[in-house]
């Protein structure tokens, strides 16, 4: 038989366990939405420092890759993201530092066990680029399908050309809107807005100074904007054979740090992230150099992106 004192001890133990439950429930929840800056150096040159342009948004464990500069696959691995988990890819424009590893990222996902579709979006030409990539690698793919029993990756990549502004993707968690912004001489160039359960993220893409981008980013929680630092450009062109031509292109097709600050202030964003640095491999440039121009006009929080840095929403 159970003694009365045993009953009282059991009741006390149960009460203690119930009292402990609220404390367990208060454990920090895993963030639903985060940004990972995979590659922060602008331009196609490959060096020993920062990687070429690429970003990642993860919403409820679904990865969205924005741009595919060289090393995007490796940077996803370094960020702890299984490559086969990628579901969506967005390309801002068809400069090589934004699309050079597009096909290879999908191939690397396939080599690592991809079995679910990846949907890709980009300016006019991404559908043709996708077909050309499969044609280029036909021998390898056919051989591995036969020898290794893999699924055909050509059925797993669904590419779609973007031809105009507007919503390009709507899922249960995320709405993605494209906005054309100038990057002379390229006109098919898109910024992207991600509306998530935890806030709004805007990626500027490469762009000349464009006040209309502030309207597109109005009220965003995070604006990730490319940045050009003029003194570093001047140092670069001195040691470049085609320096004068290069400087003209850079100044006409990118946005100075001061103008980035103007865009962020006009948009009223909560956080401004500077990334895609032009140039991105000058050891003399400090974080303060990148920040000071933008801070003349934008008085909110400014983040200088580093490779593999993460930003969790809400901010």
Protein Blocks (a to p, Z undefined) as FASTA:
>chain_A
ZZfklmmmmmmmmmmmmmmmmmmmmpccddfbdcddfblcgcjbdcfkdcdddddddeeh
iacdehjaehklmmmmmnopafklpmbdcdfblcfklmmmmmmmmmmmmmnopabdcddd
ddehjlmmmmmmmmmmmmmmmmmmmmnopacfklmpccdddfbgcdfbdcfkbccddddd
dddfbfbdcddddddfkbccddebjadddfklmmmmgoiabdcdddddfklmmmmmmmpf
klmmmmmmmmmmmccfklmmmmmmmnopabdcdehiadfkbfkbcfklmmmmmmmmmccd
cddddehiacdddZZ
